[in-house]
Amino acid sequence: MEKQTIGRFAPTPSGRLHLGNIFTAMIGYLSARSQGGKYLLRIEDLDVARCPKSVAYGIMRDLDYFGFEFDGEILWQSERAQVYERYLNTLERQGLIYPCYCSRAQLHAATAPHGDTPVYDGTCRRLSPSERPVRAGASRVIVPDKNVSFTDVLQGYYEQNLVKECGDFIVRRADGVFAYQLAVTVDDGESGVTEVVRGRDLLSSAPRQLFLFEKFGFQKPVFMHVPLLLDSDGARMSKREGKSNMEYIRSTLPDSRRVIGMLAFNAGLTDRYEPLSLNELSREYNADKLKKDDILLDDCGIFS
């Protein structure tokens, strides 16, 4: 029997959503619903100091405005520290965890940059127990010197050597906050997520998560990394600026169908602009039509 599709939207409540976030959520929703699947909501509030509940509730109101309907209970990462601890212990039992005491400045001085991510050279892995400082360190996971590859639904074949292009990466910070890579893998695995739809800027993090999926014994999901939305100046959408701002959109456009229709047209899902609801669009969704390169947004005059 074919496994049911389960997708998810996982915003970080460090600020209001913008149109790029809505676009990503829309594609994930359409993909799951068009296959008769479920769509989950997860709030990625690992760093509670930066992610107040009030912002998270504002995100939920914005999602309601656009007509998103989620299945099951909302998962809050801030409530799952004990769960993440268990999986960190799994890595420790496999001999894959060691403490790291490098400061941010040391990391950038001693590592070679690769994209936006410094490649860690294993400095603290070489420390003997007597050489380690008497203070809490971050927890790093030892990665294998091999290529991790997958075929993305939109971006095609992607391969990364974890040692050369990433290095041992942090799974828990020195202050005790669990890192994104571990938390997102655990949550997707335990929730049974079969399809991860997110922005193209996160493509390079997928091999780290695939490595952890394997170590935790989870079924690996399908990845779809969608294009980013660019404003008229060719810059990525911001949470605070101009017409991408949710406060501006909701005060200007009482009918969210105009925004959904505009995003669908820009993405290549429809041949002409027309207001559409998410459920209307899901009935004619075709992933083959979706653009894979970043999209210079044409607002189709809806803000005029």
C-alpha positions as CSV (number, residue, x, y, z in Angstrom):
1,M,0.0,0.0,0.0
2,E,1.3,3.4,-1.0
3,K,2.4,5.6,2.0
4,Q,0.3,8.8,2.6
5,T,2.0,12.0,1.7
6,I,2.8,14.2,4.8
7,G,4.1,17.7,4.3
8,R,4.9,20.4,6.8
9,F,5.4,24.2,7.2
10,A,7.9,25.1,9.8
11,P,8.3,28.9,10.3
12,T,10.7,30.4,12.9
13,P,8.8,33.1,14.9
14,S,11.7,35.6,15.0
15,G,9.6,38.0,12.9
16,R,6.4,38.3,10.8
17,L,6.1,36.2,7.7
18,H,6.7,37.7,4.3
19,L,5.5,36.7,0.8
20,G,8.4,34.3,0.3
21,N,7.4,32.4,3.4
22,I,3.8,32.3,2.1
23,F,4.9,31.1,-1.3
24,T,6.9,28.2,0.3
25,A,4.0,27.3,2.5
26,M,1.6,27.4,-0.5
27,I,3.7,25.0,-2.6
28,G,4.0,22.6,0.3
29,Y,0.3,22.7,0.9
30,L,-0.7,22.3,-2.7
31,S,1.7,19.3,-3.1
32,A,0.4,17.5,-0.1
33,R,-3.3,18.2,-0.7
34,S,-3.1,17.4,-4.4
35,Q,-1.9,13.9,-3.4
36,G,-4.6,13.5,-0.8
37,G,-2.1,14.0,2.0
38,K,-1.7,15.8,5.3
39,Y,-0.1,19.1,6.0
40,L,1.4,19.8,9.4
41,L,2.4,23.0,11.2
42,R,5.5,23.2,13.3
43,I,6.8,26.3,15.2
44,E,10.6,26.3,15.2
45,D,11.1,28.3,18.4
46,L,14.2,26.5,19.6
47,D,15.7,29.8,20.8
48,V,12.9,31.1,23.0
49,A,14.7,34.4,23.7
50,R,14.5,35.3,20.0
51,C,11.1,33.6,19.3
52,P,8.3,35.0,21.5
53,K,4.9,33.3,21.6
54,S,3.2,36.5,20.5
55,V,5.1,36.4,17.2
56,A,4.1,32.8,16.7
57,Y,0.5,33.5,17.3
58,G,0.7,36.4,14.7
59,I,2.1,33.9,12.2
60,M,-0.9,31.6,12.8
61,R,-3.3,34.5,12.2
62,D,-1.5,35.3,8.9
63,L,-1.8,31.7,7.8
64,D,-5.5,31.7,8.7
65,Y,-5.9,34.8,6.5
66,F,-4.6,32.9,3.5
67,G,-6.8,29.9,4.2
68,F,-4.3,27.3,5.3
69,E,-5.8,24.3,7.0
70,F,-3.4,22.1,9.0
71,D,-3.8,18.6,10.3
72,G,-3.2,17.4,13.8
73,E,-1.7,19.4,16.7
74,I,0.8,22.2,16.3
75,L,4.3,21.0,17.2
76,W,6.4,23.5,19.3
77,Q,10.1,22.8,19.3
78,S,10.5,24.8,22.5
79,E,8.6,22.0,24.3
80,R,10.7,19.1,22.9
81,A,14.1,19.5,24.6
82,Q,13.8,16.0,26.3
83,V,13.1,14.4,22.9
84,Y,16.1,16.0,21.3
85,E,18.2,14.9,24.3
86,R,17.4,11.3,23.6
87,Y,18.5,11.5,20.0
88,L,21.7,13.3,21.0
89,N,22.4,10.4,23.4
90,T,21.9,8.1,20.4
91,L,24.7,9.8,18.6
92,E,26.9,9.8,21.7
93,R,26.4,6.0,22.1
94,Q,27.6,5.7,18.5
95,G,30.8,7.6,19.4
96,L,29.9,10.5,17.1
97,I,29.7,13.5,19.6
98,Y,32.5,15.6,21.0
99,P,32.6,19.0,22.8
100,C,33.6,22.1,20.9
101,Y,34.9,25.3,22.6
102,C,35.6,27.5,19.6
103,S,34.2,31.0,19.6
104,R,32.5,32.4,16.5
105,A,35.5,34.5,15.8
106,Q,37.8,31.5,16.0
107,L,35.6,29.5,13.7
108,H,35.7,32.1,11.0
109,A,39.5,32.6,11.4
110,A,40.4,28.9,11.3
111,T,37.9,27.5,8.8
112,A,37.5,27.9,5.0
113,P,34.2,29.3,4.0
114,H,31.9,27.3,1.7
115,G,28.9,29.3,0.7
116,D,27.4,30.7,3.9
117,T,28.7,27.9,6.1
118,P,32.3,27.7,7.4
119,V,33.8,24.3,7.0
120,Y,34.9,23.2,10.4
121,D,38.5,21.7,10.5
122,G,38.0,19.5,13.6
123,T,40.1,21.6,16.0
124,C,38.3,20.5,19.1
125,R,38.0,16.8,18.0
126,R,41.8,16.6,18.4
127,L,41.8,17.8,22.0
128,S,42.6,15.3,24.7
129,P,40.4,15.2,27.8
130,S,43.2,17.1,29.7
131,E,43.3,19.8,27.1
132,R,39.6,20.6,27.2
133,P,38.5,23.8,29.0
134,V,36.6,23.5,32.3
135,R,33.3,24.9,30.9
136,A,30.4,23.8,28.8
137,G,31.0,23.4,25.1
138,A,28.9,23.0,22.1
139,S,28.2,19.4,20.9
140,R,29.5,18.5,17.4
141,V,28.8,15.4,15.4
142,I,31.5,13.6,13.5
143,V,30.7,13.3,9.8
144,P,32.0,10.7,7.4
145,D,34.3,11.5,4.5
146,K,31.9,10.5,1.8
147,N,29.5,12.0,-0.6
148,V,25.8,12.3,0.4
149,S,23.5,12.7,-2.6
150,F,19.8,12.9,-3.4
151,T,17.6,14.1,-6.3
152,D,15.6,17.1,-5.5
153,V,12.1,17.3,-7.1
154,L,12.9,20.8,-8.6
155,Q,16.7,21.3,-8.4
156,G,17.7,17.9,-9.6
157,Y,20.7,15.9,-8.5
158,Y,22.7,17.3,-5.6
159,E,25.8,15.9,-3.9
160,Q,27.9,17.1,-1.0
161,N,31.0,15.7,0.7
162,L,30.3,16.4,4.3
163,V,34.0,16.6,5.4
164,K,35.1,18.8,2.6
165,E,32.0,21.1,2.3
166,C,30.6,21.1,5.8
167,G,32.8,19.5,8.4
168,D,31.6,18.2,11.8
169,F,28.6,20.3,12.6
170,I,26.9,21.5,15.8
171,V,23.9,19.7,17.1
172,R,23.6,21.5,20.5
173,R,25.0,24.9,21.3
174,A,27.1,25.7,24.4
175,D,24.1,27.4,26.0
176,G,22.1,24.1,25.8
177,V,19.9,25.2,22.9
178,F,19.6,22.3,20.3
179,A,20.7,23.2,16.8
180,Y,18.4,23.4,13.8
181,Q,19.9,20.4,12.0
182,L,19.2,17.9,14.8
183,A,15.8,19.3,15.8
184,V,14.4,19.5,12.2
185,T,15.5,15.9,11.5
186,V,14.0,14.5,14.7
187,D,10.7,16.4,14.2
188,D,10.4,15.3,10.5
189,G,11.3,11.7,11.4
190,E,8.9,11.4,14.4
191,S,6.1,13.2,12.5
192,G,6.4,10.8,9.6
193,V,7.0,13.7,7.1
194,T,7.5,12.2,3.6
195,E,7.9,15.5,1.7
196,V,10.0,18.5,2.7
197,V,9.2,21.7,0.8
198,R,11.2,24.7,1.6
199,G,13.3,27.6,0.1
200,R,16.2,26.9,-2.3
201,D,18.5,28.7,0.2
202,L,18.3,25.6,2.4
203,L,19.4,23.1,-0.3
204,S,22.9,22.8,1.1
205,S,21.7,21.7,4.6
206,A,19.8,18.7,3.2
207,P,22.9,16.3,3.2
208,R,23.5,16.9,6.9
209,Q,19.9,16.0,7.6
210,L,20.0,12.9,5.4
211,F,23.1,11.8,7.4
212,L,21.1,12.2,10.6
213,F,18.1,10.5,9.2
214,E,20.2,7.5,8.6
215,K,21.8,7.6,12.1
216,F,18.4,7.8,13.8
217,G,16.9,5.1,11.6
218,F,14.2,7.3,10.1
219,Q,12.7,6.9,6.6
220,K,14.2,9.7,4.4
221,P,11.8,12.2,2.9
222,V,11.6,13.6,-0.6
223,F,13.0,17.1,-0.9
224,M,11.6,20.0,-3.0
225,H,13.6,23.2,-2.7
226,V,11.5,26.0,-4.3
227,P,12.8,29.2,-5.8
228,L,13.1,32.4,-3.7
229,L,10.9,35.4,-4.4
230,L,12.8,38.6,-5.3
231,D,11.5,42.2,-5.2
232,S,11.7,44.7,-8.0
233,D,15.4,45.4,-7.1
234,G,16.3,41.7,-7.3
235,A,16.7,41.4,-3.5
236,R,15.2,38.6,-1.4
237,M,11.9,39.3,0.3
238,S,12.2,40.8,3.8
239,K,10.0,40.3,6.8
240,R,9.7,44.0,7.4
241,E,9.9,45.9,4.1
242,G,7.3,47.3,1.8
243,K,4.5,45.3,0.1
244,S,5.9,42.0,1.3
245,N,5.0,42.9,4.9
246,M,2.0,40.9,6.2
247,E,0.5,43.9,8.0
248,Y,0.5,45.9,4.8
249,I,-1.0,43.0,2.8
250,R,-3.8,42.2,5.2
251,S,-4.8,45.9,5.6
252,T,-4.7,46.5,1.9
253,L,-6.2,43.3,0.6
254,P,-9.3,41.9,2.4
255,D,-9.4,39.1,-0.2
256,S,-6.3,36.8,0.1
257,R,-7.3,35.0,-3.1
258,R,-5.8,37.8,-5.0
259,V,-2.4,37.1,-3.4
260,I,-2.6,33.4,-3.9
261,G,-3.5,33.9,-7.5
262,M,-0.7,36.3,-8.0
263,L,1.9,33.9,-6.5
264,A,0.5,31.0,-8.6
265,F,0.9,33.0,-11.8
266,N,4.4,34.1,-10.9
267,A,5.4,30.5,-10.2
268,G,4.2,29.3,-13.5
269,L,1.3,27.2,-12.0
270,T,-1.3,29.2,-13.9
271,D,-1.2,30.7,-17.4
272,R,-2.9,33.9,-16.4
273,Y,-3.6,35.9,-13.2
274,E,-6.9,35.2,-11.5
275,P,-7.8,35.2,-7.8
276,L,-7.8,31.7,-6.4
277,S,-8.1,30.0,-3.0
278,L,-5.6,27.4,-1.9
279,N,-8.2,24.6,-2.3
280,E,-9.2,25.8,-5.8
281,L,-5.6,25.8,-6.8
282,S,-4.9,22.4,-5.3
283,R,-7.3,20.8,-7.8
284,E,-5.2,21.9,-10.7
285,Y,-1.7,21.8,-9.1
286,N,1.0,20.4,-11.3
287,A,4.6,20.4,-10.0
288,D,6.0,20.1,-13.5
289,K,4.9,23.7,-14.2
290,L,6.7,25.1,-11.2
291,K,9.7,27.3,-11.9
292,K,13.0,26.3,-10.3
293,D,15.0,29.5,-10.6
294,D,14.4,32.5,-8.3
295,I,11.4,34.6,-9.3
296,L,11.3,38.3,-9.8
297,L,7.9,39.1,-8.4
298,D,5.3,40.8,-10.6
299,D,2.4,41.9,-8.3
300,C,0.0,41.8,-11.2
301,G,-1.4,45.1,-10.1
302,I,-3.1,43.7,-7.0
303,F,-1.6,46.5,-4.8
304,S,-2.6,49.3,-7.2
